[in-house]
Amino acid sequence: MDDFLAQPTTRVIATVARTQGPFLVLGAGGKMGLHLSVMLRRALDQIGRTDRVIAASRFTSLRDEESFTRRGIETIRCDLGRDEELRRLPEAPTVFFLAGVKFGTAASPDLLYATNVELPRRVGVRFAASRLVAFSSGNIYPFVSPASGGAREDTPPAPVGAYASSCLAREQAFAEIAATHGTAIALIRLNYSVEFRYGVLVDIAQTVLAGRPVDVTTGHVNTIWQTDAVAHAIQALEIAGTPAVPINVTGSAILSVRELAGRFGAALDRPGRTTGVEAPTAWLNNAARAHRLFGAPATSVDQMIAWISAWLARGGETWGKPTGFDRRDGRF
């Protein structure tokens, strides 16, 4: 399944062909780092290049080192929060930053600040001579109505809650690095990447499968298949600049949670019941700019629903980490 999710697109291969290696992926042990690393490795292999792809992580969360090494990815066990370990990382002209914390941080403001704000600042200084793609979140935007089409990159930030505020502060830290050192940086404002084991669609499908009603108070969402999200993040290397360049990464459609519950109900032979009344606003992003630059996401919502339904119906594993997409207070 992980190999399936890490297939490079023709656009990714073209981007990698124009990009200098080696490639360093920081915080690679989470939900997206393996797929990003493998997609880079496969793209390089297809163009006949032997540049190193290096995954750096403590490897204590979702992924172990063997998941990387058996796919041709070098690994470095590293705690990015320790200055001496950060200094020992190899030089790399192309760096992806995926480290961060979200869940369980509502009662841990010190951890939130140290990981989501102070760490990015130190990483930015350490790799000021590199081209950086740093992952952020669509949570930095205000709630908007579905009729608005979603927040665009020029929508003024208005984070709700400590986690969203830390994401905005992370962006500001990278922006300061870009301004001070002339570092080329792209900021990926990702909104609900999903695959077989994790994501807002998995949350809804699991609720339906369990026979529980889906709460539709947060009545609309964006989502993008993980392969497409990773592909767009790699292509964002070519828009990295000074000042730092934000880019929304999500799907084309604004989706009704109520309709999604019904569609999963039909796919899973369950009632697809709902509860609550839709709020007039939600966290919604408009990724039209990314789609113009990188191409529209290849995976349709119909395909996502079919894949996830089939996976869960056969008892497929999940990461066991609900997204909390339905929270409106910003506490995670």
N, C-alpha and C positions, 0 to 999 in steps of 0.2 A: 504493500500500500504506500509506504513512504517513497519507494522508487517511482510509483505511478504519479505521486504528487509533485515530483521534482523533475519532470520532463521539461527541458528548455524549449522555448518557442523560437521561431526563426528570428524574431526581433531581438530576443535575448542573446542569441548567438552572434548576431551582428554587433550588438552593443559590446559584448565581451571581446570581440575581435578588435574593437577600437580602443580597448581599455588596457592600461598597463598593470601587470601583476608584479608581485604576488598579491593575493586577495586575503584579507584578514577579517574574520567574522567574530565580533566580540559579543559575549552573552549568547553563545550558540546553543546552549543546552536547553532552551525553552521550546515553545510550540512551533516556531518558524525557522530556527537556526539550521536544523538539519536539511530541510528542503532548500533553503537558500544556498547552503554550502554545496549540496549535491548538484543543484542546477548550475552553479558556476563551474564545478568540476566537469560536468557532462558537456557544457558548452565549450570549454577549453579543449576537451578531448575531441570534440567533433571538428574543431578547426586545427587540430594537430599541435596544440601548444601544451607545454609541460609545466607551466607556471604553478607554483604552490597555491593551494587553497588551505588556509589554516583556520581551524575552529578553536577559539579560546573560551573557556568556561570553567566553572567549578565542577560541572557535570553532576550536580546533586539534585536536580529537579526532575525533568521528564526524560532526559536522554543520557545514556552512558557513552563513554568514549568509543566503544566497539561499534556503535551504530554509525560512527563517522569513519573510523579507520578501515572498516571492511568495504567502504565505498570510495576509497582512495583519498580521503580527507586527512590531512595532518591535524593532530590535536595538541593543545597545550593546556594543561590543567592550571588554571589561573584564577585567583581572587582579584578582580579588578579594583576592589576597594583597598587593596594593599599597595602602597606606592612602589615598594621594591619589586613586586611582581608585575605591576604595570610597566615599570621601566625595563624589565627584562624581555618584554614582548619584542618580536623582531620588527624591523622597519618594514612598512608596506605602503606602496603608493595608493592603494585602494582599500578602504576600510568601511565595513558595515557595523553599525552600533545597534544592538538589539537588547541590551541589558535594561532591566527595569523591574519594578514591583507594582502590584495593584491590589490583589486580593489579600484581605486580612490587615490592611494598612490603616483602616479607619481609627484604630486605637494605637497606632504606631507612627506618630508624625515624625519622629527622629529618623526612623528607618526610611520613610518616604522621602524625606529631604536628602538623606545621605545617598540613597541609591538613584533617585530620579533627578536630582539637581546637582549635588556636589560631585558625584561620580562622572556624569557627562562633562562637567567643566574640566576635570583632571584629564579625562580621556582626550578631550579636544586639544588641550595643551600638549599632551604627549604626541598626538598625531596631527599637529598643526600643519605639517608639510604634506599631508596626504589629502586625497579626495575622499570625503566622508558622506555616507548615506546614513542618517540617523532616524530611527523609528520614533514617532510621536503618536498622537491619538486624536481622533475626531472629537473627543470629549472637551477639547479646549474651546469649542464653539458654544454659543448659547443654544437653548432649545429653539427650534423654528417650526413653522407649520408645514405640513406636507405640501400644501399648495405653493410654498415658496420655492420648491425644487431642491431644497437643501442648502446648507451654508457653503459658500465658495471661499476660496483662499483669501479673498479680500474682505470677508466678513469679520468685523472686529471680534476678537476673542472675548468670551465671558464665561470662564469656567465655573462649574457648579461643584462644590465640594473640594476636599483636600487633594484627592487623587488628580482630578482635572487641573487644579492649580499647579500641582507639581509637574504635570506634563507641559504646561505653558512655561513654567520656570526652566524646564529642561531645554525647551526650544530657545529661550532667551539666553541660556548659557552657551549653547552652540552658536547663536547669532553673535554673541560677544567675541567668541573665538574667531569667527569669520571676519568680523570687523577689525579685530586687533592684529590678527596674523595673516589675513588674506586667504584663509582656508576656504576652499570650495566645498560647500555643504548643501545637501538636499535634506529636507525634513518631511518624512512620510507620515501624513495625517491619516492613519488607517482607521477604517470604521467597519468592524465586524467581519474579519476574515473567518472562513468556515471550512472545515474538512470533515471527514467521517467521524472524528472523535471529539470534536470541540466546535463551539460556535453557537450563535443565536438560533440557527436552524436546528441544531442538535438539541438545544434546550427545549424548543417548542415540540419537536418530534418525541422526545423522551416523555414530556408531560402528557401528550396525546396517547402514547403507547401505554402509559401507566393508568390511563382512564381518568386522569384528573383534568379539570378545566384549565385552559390557558388564560391567564390574566391579560386583558387587552388594554389596561390603563395606558401603558406605553404602546400606542396602537400602530406605530409605523417604524420600520427599520430599513437600514441599508445592509447589504451583505455582498461579499465577493468570495469566490472560491480561492482557496489558499494558493494553488498553482498560479492563478492570475495575479494575486496580490504580490507574490514573490517576483514574478516576471516584471511587474510594473516597478517594484522597488529596485531591481537590478537596472532597468532602463533609466531610472532616475539619476544614475551616475552621470548621464549626459546633460542634465539640467542643473547639476550642482553648481553653485556659484557664490559670489560675494557681492552683496549680502546673501545670507543663507536663503535658499529658495524652498518655500513650503509647497507641498503638492498633496491634494486629497486623493486617497486610494480607496475606492469602493466600487460597487456595482452601478449599473445604469439606472435601476429602478428604485423607487420608494415603495416598499412592500407593506401591505396591510397584515398585521399580526393575526387578525381575525380570519382573513382569507387563508393565510398560511396554516392555521390550525385546521381549517376545513380541508385543505389539500393534503395535509399529513394524515388526517383522519381517513380520507378516501384511500390513500396509499397504504395505510397500515390496518385498514378494516376496523377502525375505531370511530366513535361518534365525533371526535374533533370538537368537543364542547369548549365554550369560552365563558369568562366571567368578567364583570366590570364594564366600564364605559370609556371609550377612547378619550384621552386628554387631547387638547387642541394642538399640542406641540410635542416634539421629540428631538433626540439627537440625530440629525440627518445631514448628510454631506452631499454636495454636488461635485462629482468627479469628472465633469465634462472636459476640463483642461487635460487631465491625465489621459482620457480616452482619445482626445485629438492628437496628443503627442505620442502615445504608446500603443494605440489601438484599443478598441472596446474589449472588455473581458470576454474570453472565448467560451466560458462555461455559463450556460443559461440557468435561471432559477429552476426551471422544470427538471434539468439534469441534476442539479444539487438535491432537489427533493427526492428524485428517484434513487439516487445513490445512497443518500443518508437513510431513507426508509428501508431499502434493501439491507443495508449494513446493520441497522438496529434490529430489524425483524429476524435476522439470523443470529442475534445475540452478540454482535460485534462489540468489542471493548470501546470504552470512551476514556477520556482523561479524567473524568469525574470532577471537572472544574466548571460549574455554571458561570456564564458570562456576567450575570447580574444586569442584563440589558434592560430589565423592567424597573430597575431602581431609578428614582427621579431625584434623590437627595444627594447623589454623588458619593455616597459612603459605600466602600467596598471592603 
